[in-house]
Amino acid sequence: MKENELLSDLKDWRLMLDQEGIAWATFDREGESANALGRRPIEELMKIVGRVEEGARNGEVVGLVLQSGKEKGFIVGADIREFDELKTEGAVMEAVRPVNAMLDRIENMPVPVVAAVHGVCVGGGLELILACHYRIATRDDSTRVGFPEVKLGIFPGFNGTARSIRQAGPLAAMESMLTGRMIRASAAKRMGYIDQLVDSRGALHWAARKAVLAKRKSGTASTAMTLLTKSPARKFVANKMREETAKKAREEHYPAPFRLIDLFENYGGNLDAMKAHETRLFAPLMVSETSRNLRRVFRLSELLKAQAPKGLQWKPVRVHVIGAGTMGADIAGWCVASGMEVTLQDLNEEVIAKGIKAQGRLFSKKFKTDALRKAAEARLIADPAGNGLNHADVIIEAIVEKLDIKQNLFKDIETKAKPDAVLASNTSSLMIEDIASSMSNPSRLIGIHFFNPVAQMPLVEVIRGKNSNDADVDKGCAFVTAIGKFPLIAKSVPGFLVNRVLAPYMMAALARVDKGEDMQKIDEAARAFGMPMGPVELADNVGLDVCAHVGNILGLTQEGQGGRLERLVNSGRLGKKTGEGFYVWKDGKAEKKLETYERAELERLGVELVEPLIVEAQKALDEGVVANADLVDAGVIFGTGFAPFRGGPLHYKATTQGPTPGSAARAAA
């Protein structure tokens, strides 16, 4: 079909008019692998809107279709690289106002405006298509929509708050904005974010053409749903949302979801009013320290992804895991859930069977159809004889932490593995070069260190031993990214990075308990600082035997001087896994007494508690355990959960006065 170019001075968009009078606006941002709504793309879209309005008035244009020129995505949101340029609330308001005016113009366009979506469409991208009259998306699993803004310390700022409620109703819309979750296309259609699904990217063009010519228009949320926007139901709903949100986040740490609930409670009964007041509440969040630090965390995640080399020809498809205990089986299950074929080896066939069965929960969560679940189950293969060794692209050892056993294992493995296979140990405490010392080619061994629970922890340390081959380290990083985790290259030293900085933090806290301090108060102070759980509860979660072992490896404890930790381990009370440690555990939760503490006191104590972690993080940087300070911060955030809104331990230290050096160490001594 012949097309004519309507605007010739665009760099990030193309605007073509076909013979039927349909204008096709294709977003293909110049020099970028993904489309993000930066300043220039938005300015060009404004030109497109003006040109289509003109064409609609003179009868030249009968409709507009917005589509992406990228193969794998629609719009990944606003360009957060430009966020830091907005220094004041006034600057934010000035930047947002014309965008919202443009979206109103799209919404009020006299001809149909259709969005044709394939791939990721989130944040500002979703706000853009919600202003369109009709939305079509592919059923492809890569097609996801969502509002991830809350993860950046803000909420939707292009009037997506009101438009999402109009389309999905307050419950579904607010839940999607408050959680930031990614939503599959089929679920988005049920919600009202998407109007029509097609089977493939190729089918989008004709579906969009038909929608324009038929002047299709999206429906809105049901009357029953809109009743919840009326007072007093709206106030009741808002209070429930606050209660649920408070269970997951503290308002003083993450104010954005609470300000979004305020916006809904105060103005959700009138969507025009909600749009008008959205920017007033959005602007302070955008320039807040919390948002700046959470944007830093996003950039750190991109830095970790960049640890994997681009253009590497080697692609991991088959994985062989040796050791079917909890960690080994969970590694195997996660690799299968990421699309790989995995053989799982252990001396005990019953342990293999138990490990495979335990992955059922992961597969049920990851795969929504019986066919996909059965396909995943078929890719996880019991292999007591180790036949998969010969074919594996990646071989991961996850057996007992005993040097001689690991040495003998890898001496045998290297004779059976493919020449280009990655040989890796999941050791958490042994030196890679020590394990490799029995191998004929010790340069082949690297560490690939997962954290527990595997499915939840985003970081994987890729350990470079003294003799490790750079190419194998690169392949280790490529494997980690292929299974959807963040790789962090670390030097082979005791504790690597994460355990090295975490252990002094936990041990100093346990030393306080030995001195008679209230362990529950210690844990609450750590949470008040922003840690996901307190150090004592964390020790119980990790396993007190593991804590004691790591403490010994790092020289933080000595036999006979381990205090209550050593006594608990000797008595078999190892924490959560045995039902008792420092806490008594019931139904997976630590039993705690109801106590209230002064906020100022908790804040002071929290700062003291994290000092050993910060000191050790600086030492790790000074000793070159990882390449730079940003990677230290990234590893500690994604490996320990260190308060993301503080931007990482070294960033926190550099941007605040911080505690007096040595105070926590003296308190724990």
Secondary structure as UniProt FT lines:
FT   STRAND          3..7
FT   STRAND          13..18
FT   TURN            19..20
FT   STRAND          22..27
FT   TURN            30..31
FT   HELIX           39..57
FT   TURN            58..59
FT   STRAND          63..68
FT   STRAND          73..75
FT   HELIX           80..85
FT   HELIX           89..107
FT   STRAND          113..117
FT   STRAND          120..122
FT   HELIX           124..130
FT   STRAND          134..138
FT   TURN            141..142
FT   STRAND          144..146
FT   HELIX           148..152
FT   HELIX           160..168
FT   HELIX           170..179
FT   STRAND          182..184
FT   HELIX           185..191
FT   STRAND          196..198
FT   HELIX           201..203
FT   HELIX           204..213
FT   TURN            214..215
FT   HELIX           223..226
FT   HELIX           227..229
FT   TURN            231..232
FT   HELIX           233..246
FT   TURN            247..248
FT   TURN            251..253
FT   HELIX           256..267
FT   TURN            268..269
FT   HELIX           271..286
FT   HELIX           289..305
FT   TURN            306..307
FT   TURN            310..311
FT   STRAND          318..322
FT   HELIX           326..337
FT   TURN            338..339
FT   STRAND          341..345
FT   HELIX           349..357
FT   TURN            358..359
FT   HELIX           360..366
FT   HELIX           370..379
FT   STRAND          380..382
FT   TURN            384..385
FT   HELIX           387..390
FT   STRAND          394..397
FT   HELIX           403..413
FT   TURN            414..416
FT   TURN            419..420
FT   STRAND          422..425
FT   HELIX           432..436
FT   TURN            437..438
FT   HELIX           442..444
FT   STRAND          445..449
FT   TURN            454..456
FT   STRAND          459..464
FT   TURN            466..467
FT   HELIX           470..482
FT   TURN            483..484
FT   STRAND          486..491
FT   TURN            494..497
FT   HELIX           498..514
FT   TURN            515..516
FT   HELIX           519..529
FT   HELIX           535..542
FT   HELIX           544..553
FT   TURN            554..555
FT   TURN            559..560
FT   HELIX           563..570
FT   TURN            571..572
FT   HELIX           576..578
FT   STRAND          584..586
FT   TURN            587..588
FT   STRAND          589..590
FT   HELIX           599..622
FT   TURN            623..624
FT   HELIX           629..640
FT   HELIX           644..646
FT   HELIX           649..655
FT   TURN            661..662
FT   HELIX           663..668
//
